[in-house]
Amino acid sequence: MSDTVKIKLDNFLIQEAEKALEQYPKTASEQIERWCYIGMAAEKYLTGEELIALQLGNGKVVLVPKA
């Protein structure tokens, strides 16, 4: 059985992934997967309102190292 699944993504997301490839030598699929894992990690620590603000560009993430 395959470890991959076909999904439909918004064209904008694909274009942004391709732009990001200029900085990171990855495929568009790997870039989108990376974004997903980052989002999953951030979601554990943000409220629903904070997630919406971040998605709308009305917030930013600041990393505070664990003690």
C-alpha positions as CSV (number, residue, x, y, z in Angstrom):
1,M,0.0,0.0,0.0
2,S,1.2,3.5,-0.8
3,D,2.2,6.1,1.8
4,T,0.8,8.9,-0.4
5,V,-2.7,10.2,-1.1
6,K,-3.9,12.3,-3.9
7,I,-5.6,15.6,-2.8
8,K,-6.9,18.7,-4.5
9,L,-5.2,21.9,-3.4
10,D,-5.9,25.5,-4.2
11,N,-3.8,26.9,-7.1
12,F,-2.6,29.7,-4.9
13,L,-1.1,27.2,-2.4
14,I,0.7,25.4,-5.2
15,Q,2.1,28.7,-6.6
16,E,3.3,29.8,-3.1
17,A,5.0,26.4,-2.7
18,E,6.8,26.8,-6.0
19,K,8.0,30.3,-5.0
20,A,9.3,28.9,-1.7
21,L,11.3,26.4,-3.7
22,E,13.6,29.3,-4.7
23,Q,14.8,29.3,-1.1
24,Y,14.5,25.6,-0.2
25,P,15.6,23.0,-2.7
26,K,12.5,20.8,-2.4
27,T,9.6,19.7,-4.5
28,A,6.3,21.5,-4.2
29,S,4.8,18.5,-2.5
30,E,7.6,18.4,0.1
31,Q,7.1,22.2,0.8
32,I,3.4,21.8,1.3
33,E,4.0,18.8,3.6
34,R,6.5,21.0,5.6
35,W,3.9,23.7,5.9
36,C,1.3,21.2,7.2
37,Y,3.6,19.9,9.9
38,I,4.4,23.5,11.0
39,G,0.7,24.3,11.1
40,M,0.0,21.1,13.1
41,A,2.7,22.1,15.6
42,A,1.5,25.7,15.9
43,E,-2.2,24.6,16.3
44,K,-1.3,22.9,19.6
45,Y,-0.4,26.2,21.2
46,L,-2.8,28.7,19.6
47,T,-6.4,29.5,20.3
48,G,-9.0,29.4,17.5
49,E,-9.0,33.2,17.4
50,E,-5.2,33.3,17.2
51,L,-5.2,30.7,14.4
52,I,-7.7,32.8,12.4
53,A,-5.7,36.0,13.0
54,L,-2.5,34.2,11.8
55,Q,-4.2,32.8,8.7
56,L,-5.6,36.3,7.8
57,G,-2.2,37.9,8.2
58,N,-3.2,39.8,11.4
59,G,-0.8,38.0,13.7
60,K,2.7,36.6,13.9
61,V,4.4,33.7,15.5
62,V,7.2,34.2,17.9
63,L,9.2,31.2,19.0
64,V,10.1,31.1,22.7
65,P,12.5,28.2,23.4
66,K,11.5,25.7,26.0
67,A,13.3,26.1,29.3
